Amino acid sequence: MIRCLVCLGLVLCLVSLSCAQDEEPIFSSDEALTSLSSSSDTSSPTNPATAYWKIAAAMTLTAATPGTHVQMLLPLSDGRQSVLSRHTSADGVNYREEADGLNLWGHWQVTGASEAKRQIRYEYTVQIADARTAVLPVPFPLKGIAPEFKSYLSLSSLIQSDAAMVRARAQRLVLGSRQADQAVWALYQHVAAFAAPNVGNEKNDALAVITAQRGSRFGKTRALVALLRAAGIPARVVGGIRLGDTARKRTTISWAEALIGDTWVPMDPTGGYFAWLPNTYLALYRNDLPLLIHTRQVPVEYTFFIRQLTRTAALATDRTDEHRLGKNSKYALHYENEHVHTVAAYVDRPLASVVLINDEAIPQQVTEQILSAAREAQINIALLSADFESSYFREHYLQSLVSSNLALIREADLLLINTEDTAGLYALLKQGELGVKLDDLHVVVAGGFARPVGRVLGTVLLRVLEPTEIVLIKQQSDLTRLWEIARPYLRDGLSLGESSAHWDAHAVTVNTETFNGLGWWRRGLVRLWALAVQAQVPLPSLNLILALPLIAFFLLIIRNVIGLETFGTFSPMLLSLAFLTTGLGWGLVVFVIIVGLGIGLRLALQRLRLHLVSRIAILIALVAVSMAGLTVLGATLGIGALLHASIFPMVIMANQIESFTNTQLELGTGEALRLTLSTLLVATCSYIGIEDSGLKPLVLTFPEILFVVIGIELLLGRWRGLRLVEYVRFYGLLRQETASFQPSAFSQNTTNPEATPVAKPQARR
């Protein structure tokens, strides 16, 4: 019986050894230390930020036979990061998960009968905060370590914490430390001072790194963990990905965590972070583990594709959709809502990368055509678009698109912007307010703006963002043609100017010579606007301020020359200014809703015989509640214009309601409606004159236009003639007056004085 048990044990051992040999672990290659920016700020942020990321792990199994197994470590939510969504897809592969409390393994097993190439994709969206970890003042040496943490004091094959040299080094460094944070800081500073590894140095175990005082990122992390454990402080290795520096990678990073009290304190001796990590550090696993394990003799290629998302896009993960773009395409991401659309595709071994921004929805046929052409040309491309009626909202959402995809834009070789007006230029100028620099980037801006406007604003953009080159195309282009302009530059090295001329696009290159070619006044204006942007003064806000005199000029013409009456002077001016932000359609809707509710309340208050100030105060309260209700309604229904209903001045709206009701009581409902329609007509004409004529960006480029406007206003102020409306009003009277002075009637009465008796005047008494 005993012999049978011994034989059975030997058989089980052999089987377990053979199974272990069938599985091959893969430790991810260490991220190069040279990829870290030497100028990056490693201090803890005053205002911690939260970032949202979408990561896709793509694995390719070559000639995978049935039963082939692959397992990969996947991220879990903790106090610093939260996994918002997960999704995996693969044909002919079963998937299951295995969690051990600290880590999560994803297991894929091939079930198909054919021996073919398999594509496995695992996507997840994460929210990461760069909050600092508070270090508790715990007495050192540590005492009373809980049993579940005893394993973080033991040694391993790569973390030789029991080596005599490691123990001696740790005791020397923590000598005199009375608190655990002091001891941890001393060990951290010692390892952080280690030099980078020599070329070809592959020894990444803790003992070798501590002995040589140099090593890779993984080596330094293991060295710090070994010293912490040797000093009696529980510590562990954390592996993950550094996000944001590139769109895709195969390398991972590592850092250490030390247990102080009941808090795990992170520290990265290579990156220079102590007690905090930035929101670009994604933790995939804890403990010194291989990233991926797969069946031996089945080659596995893996790549991480990384994209930063806005909060709205991250929380709308149920609307994301994956598109397969052919055998050369490794990854594609598609996200869209009602107004904002993002489509991005990445290919293997790209020759270049391009980002295209459009201010209206891109038709599906055009999207597929451009993506197909980019795939054939081996070019990475991202299509971003925001479709809104108002230029204000287009500028706002284009700024959000640029900010949320800034890492992608910085890595691109070419940025294409296609907008109806100057919204694309303003979206880029917003980045100048944040101190962003776009070095080594070529920018093409196509829009429906005047060439002088584009030249001045483009020069301001050149001075603020410092791109390599800016090319302006004066009219909004067809996206297909804009792509055809960019492709020869990306593939064949043809200049953007030559490529634009080939497609009959009137292009202007903005560079230093363009600035020097401007007049002295225009150069000073460019410097002034660039200084304003760098001082975080939004140029669109300045543009609205300079547009106010133009609105007043239109009001003067409509009232003094045409002769339309309105409710006061400032009401149509402020209404037209509000229409510039919300758009004409939704602006009229908001106006009618608020004024309609206010008129109803005003008529109800009429019977109470309140004082004027009391009525105005109650009307202002009603307008405020109406604006808040419209804002909530806009957020519920996803109507962007209603979210900014508060742009309408409350006092002006209350006075508009009061004026309507007073006019209704004194002159009748017809007269009140006539004045209301006249006020809306004046505001609408001012809006059309400013928005559709291109005067708004023109006055920012040529502010001397305002002096011309003032001169014309002086002439119109001395106008003493009839207005056009008065000519129409008195047209019948003028005809009667003309008919009464006919020459025939006058001559008939004067030639025969006896025909008509003349009464003699009576004498006064």
Order of alpha helices (4+ residues) and beta strands (2+ residues): alpha-beta-beta-beta-beta-beta-beta-beta-alpha-alpha-alpha-alpha-beta-beta-beta-beta-beta-beta-beta-beta-alpha-beta-beta-beta-alpha-beta-alpha-alpha-beta-alpha-beta-alpha-beta-alpha-alpha-beta-alpha-alpha-alpha-alpha-alpha-alpha-alpha-alpha-alpha-alpha-alpha-alpha-alpha
